[in-house]
Amino acid sequence: MSFKPGILAIGAIIAVFIVSHIVFAPEDHDMRTTITTMLGGIAFLLMTSSVVLSTRLSVLEDMFGGLDRMYQVHRVAGVSTAVFALGHFFGVPKDLPTGVDPSLHPLVPSAPLGMFALIVLVLGLFIALNRKIRYSLWRPTHRSMVLVYLLVVGHFMTAPTIFFQKFSASGTVLMIAGAMGVISAFYSVFGMNRRTAQNFTIESVNALERATEVVLKPVDKVFDFKPGQFAFVEIEGKDWNEPHPFTISSSPGEDRLRFTMKVLGDWTRKVREKLKPGGKVQVRGPYGRFDYTKAGDKQIWLAGGIGITPFLSKLRAMKEDDQRHIHLVYAVREENEALFLGELIRICAKLQGVTIHPLYSDRGEFARVKIMKEKLPDALGTYDYFMCGPKPMIDALRRDLKKEGVALNRIHTEAFEFR
Ligand SMILES: Cc1cc2nc3c(=O)[nH]c(=O)nc-3n(C[C@H](O)[C@H](O)[C@H](O)COP(=O)(O)OP(=O)(O)OC[C@H]3O[C@@H](n4cnc5c(N)ncnc54)[C@H](O)[C@@H]3O)c2cc1C
């Protein structure tokens, strides 16, 4: 994960909190209280970051480099929250110091609220990280984390002043963060989905090799998006459960929205077998910052299987006089899995600067850095790389490109998973 401004901002807020907590520690705090309440504060700031990130705001996408990156940070922040919260729980004194009047410093309701929040947090995290749990079950459980957040706010706002002083320097940082977190939590639950939802009807459902192309006609007009962006697709009807993210494979100029969905699990299989034209669909987006227009003129695009969808949109949108030099490597298992290959070859033939290189693993052809080194006219470090495909393929390529000295800010990837 590269250090985008958003990650630096989280680090800076935590640093301000730690410094103010230690430098301006109340005189009646012993060392143990200072350290363990600091751990609790760090846990809360990390949890607040997770909650703020779940608003999916566009400004945050800019700061973190896209929604998929935001979800990665969200996950790391979530796990770290639990680690710091456990440190806080096991370390913090369970009783008031001798001589302190319990009626002036009541431990209830703060202590039970904190305890309950921690138990639900750890359970929720176990579910969140368990990939065996189906997404349709995972999502509502994960959303209940908003309640945990509110419990944690209750925990420290009712904490006895011997442990937490609201208007101390570090207490103020936590209260500002808490206000932002609570607003974000309510926005995520009640406001976000309404803000971005757009209505479409299904115009056609086209069966492809182990995939389906769904063509949507807008009720109003297709929203603005950039090639390579994605959206959440929610089909109306009791059989269809939750929204699913898909890259928009049409170009922004079209009056229809097209998605290409690989059959992977229950939902995508149902799309292929049961979805019929005429149904209603809500699309929320666009999201993502997989934008080739902000990189240099020499680019390598690497698509693994269904990872072709962002490049489909980019190529469908590209003007014939585009000055960029692009090599599109399209790696699939076998030739009939190379979706839209004919169309891609036709488009690339018209575009002067774009060449396509299909690779078939059943013929022993793999997307490897060694081949690129042999075939590319210039040194690897002079290109920008855009990669989308299975995680092992992307991870291996990124690692090998790094070894070859390619700068990390030249490697752009799109992750097809959020969990
Ligand atoms: C940014 C992004 C862009 C994507 N673009 C495409 C695309 O253009 N074409 C394509 O075929 N696939 C794309 N995917 C993947 C696609 O979302 C999943 O394959 C699909 O949701 C699987 O659903 P399922 O129930 O059939 O499979 P399952 O077997 O239930 O899920 C397979 C994987 O998809 C994840 N997933 C399942 N449901 C959801 C959901 N509602 N929200 C988020 N993740 C979920 C699961 O965690 C699991 O990792 C994209 C994913 C992301 C995150």
Ligand as a Chemical Component Dictionary entry (heavy atoms), coordinates in Angstrom:
data_LIG
# 
_chem_comp.id                   LIG 
_chem_comp.type                 NON-POLYMER 
_chem_comp.pdbx_formal_charge   0 
_chem_comp.three_letter_code    LIG 
# 
loop_
_chem_comp_atom.comp_id 
_chem_comp_atom.atom_id 
_chem_comp_atom.alt_atom_id 
_chem_comp_atom.type_symbol 
_chem_comp_atom.charge 
_chem_comp_atom.model_Cartn_x 
_chem_comp_atom.model_Cartn_y 
_chem_comp_atom.model_Cartn_z 
_chem_comp_atom.pdbx_ordinal 
LIG C1  C1  C 0 -14.011 -2.549  -7.801  1  
LIG C2  C2  C 0 -14.515 -3.878  -8.325  2  
LIG C3  C3  C 0 -14.767 -4.017  -9.675  3  
LIG C4  C4  C 0 -15.225 -5.243  -10.180 4  
LIG N1  N1  N 0 -15.465 -5.369  -11.521 5  
LIG C5  C5  C 0 -15.867 -6.553  -12.009 6  
LIG C6  C6  C 0 -16.151 -6.725  -13.402 7  
LIG O1  O1  O 0 -16.058 -5.797  -14.223 8  
LIG N2  N2  N 0 -16.550 -7.944  -13.833 9  
LIG C7  C7  C 0 -16.665 -9.005  -12.971 10 
LIG O2  O2  O 0 -17.028 -10.095 -13.422 11 
LIG N3  N3  N 0 -16.408 -8.877  -11.665 12 
LIG C8  C8  C 0 -16.039 -7.674  -11.142 13 
LIG N4  N4  N 0 -15.821 -7.557  -9.800  14 
LIG C9  C9  C 0 -16.007 -8.727  -8.940  15 
LIG C10 C10 C 0 -17.507 -8.921  -8.650  16 
LIG O3  O3  O 0 -17.987 -7.878  -7.815  17 
LIG C11 C11 C 0 -17.717 -10.236 -7.918  18 
LIG O4  O4  O 0 -17.217 -11.263 -8.735  19 
LIG C12 C12 C 0 -19.176 -10.533 -7.673  20 
LIG O5  O5  O 0 -19.700 -9.575  -6.764  21 
LIG C13 C13 C 0 -19.293 -11.938 -7.125  22 
LIG O6  O6  O 0 -20.573 -12.188 -6.625  23 
LIG P1  P1  P 0 -21.115 -13.687 -6.451  24 
LIG O7  O7  O 0 -22.147 -13.710 -5.399  25 
LIG O8  O8  O 0 -21.493 -14.242 -7.769  26 
LIG O9  O9  O 0 -19.817 -14.506 -6.007  27 
LIG P2  P2  P 0 -19.290 -14.918 -4.574  28 
LIG O10 O10 O 0 -18.649 -16.259 -4.750  29 
LIG O11 O11 O 0 -20.325 -14.740 -3.530  30 
LIG O12 O12 O 0 -18.165 -13.826 -4.303  31 
LIG C14 C14 C 0 -16.925 -13.890 -4.940  32 
LIG C15 C15 C 0 -16.098 -12.713 -4.453  33 
LIG O13 O13 O 0 -16.778 -11.468 -4.661  34 
LIG C16 C16 C 0 -16.937 -10.762 -3.411  35 
LIG N5  N5  N 0 -18.311 -10.255 -3.355  36 
LIG C17 C17 C 0 -19.419 -10.988 -3.403  37 
LIG N6  N6  N 0 -20.497 -10.206 -3.301  38 
LIG C18 C18 C 0 -20.039 -8.943  -3.176  39 
LIG C19 C19 C 0 -20.659 -7.694  -3.015  40 
LIG N7  N7  N 0 -21.988 -7.578  -2.958  41 
LIG N8  N8  N 0 -19.893 -6.594  -2.893  42 
LIG C20 C20 C 0 -18.550 -6.695  -2.918  43 
LIG N9  N9  N 0 -17.893 -7.861  -3.081  44 
LIG C21 C21 C 0 -18.640 -8.971  -3.200  45 
LIG C22 C22 C 0 -16.761 -11.814 -2.332  46 
LIG O14 O14 O 0 -16.270 -11.251 -1.153  47 
LIG C23 C23 C 0 -15.783 -12.760 -2.961  48 
LIG O15 O15 O 0 -14.460 -12.285 -2.789  49 
LIG C24 C24 C 0 -15.400 -6.332  -9.290  50 
LIG C25 C25 C 0 -15.159 -6.173  -7.933  51 
LIG C26 C26 C 0 -14.738 -4.953  -7.447  52 
LIG C27 C27 C 0 -14.491 -4.794  -5.980  53 
# 
loop_
_chem_comp_bond.comp_id 
_chem_comp_bond.atom_id_1 
_chem_comp_bond.atom_id_2 
_chem_comp_bond.value_order 
_chem_comp_bond.pdbx_ordinal 
LIG C1  C2  SING 1  
LIG C2  C3  SING 2  
LIG C2  C26 DOUB 3  
LIG C3  C4  DOUB 4  
LIG C4  N1  SING 5  
LIG C4  C24 SING 6  
LIG N1  C5  DOUB 7  
LIG C5  C6  SING 8  
LIG C5  C8  SING 9  
LIG C6  O1  DOUB 10 
LIG C6  N2  SING 11 
LIG N2  C7  SING 12 
LIG C7  O2  DOUB 13 
LIG C7  N3  SING 14 
LIG N3  C8  DOUB 15 
LIG C8  N4  SING 16 
LIG N4  C9  SING 17 
LIG N4  C24 SING 18 
LIG C9  C10 SING 19 
LIG C10 O3  SING 20 
LIG C10 C11 SING 21 
LIG C11 O4  SING 22 
LIG C11 C12 SING 23 
LIG C12 O5  SING 24 
LIG C12 C13 SING 25 
LIG C13 O6  SING 26 
LIG O6  P1  SING 27 
LIG P1  O7  DOUB 28 
LIG P1  O8  SING 29 
LIG P1  O9  SING 30 
LIG O9  P2  SING 31 
LIG P2  O10 DOUB 32 
LIG P2  O11 SING 33 
LIG P2  O12 SING 34 
LIG O12 C14 SING 35 
LIG C14 C15 SING 36 
LIG C15 O13 SING 37 
LIG C15 C23 SING 38 
LIG O13 C16 SING 39 
LIG C16 N5  SING 40 
LIG C16 C22 SING 41 
LIG N5  C17 SING 42 
LIG N5  C21 SING 43 
LIG C17 N6  DOUB 44 
LIG N6  C18 SING 45 
LIG C18 C19 SING 46 
LIG C18 C21 DOUB 47 
LIG C19 N7  SING 48 
LIG C19 N8  DOUB 49 
LIG N8  C20 SING 50 
LIG C20 N9  DOUB 51 
LIG N9  C21 SING 52 
LIG C22 O14 SING 53 
LIG C22 C23 SING 54 
LIG C23 O15 SING 55 
LIG C24 C25 DOUB 56 
LIG C25 C26 SING 57 
LIG C26 C27 SING 58 
# 
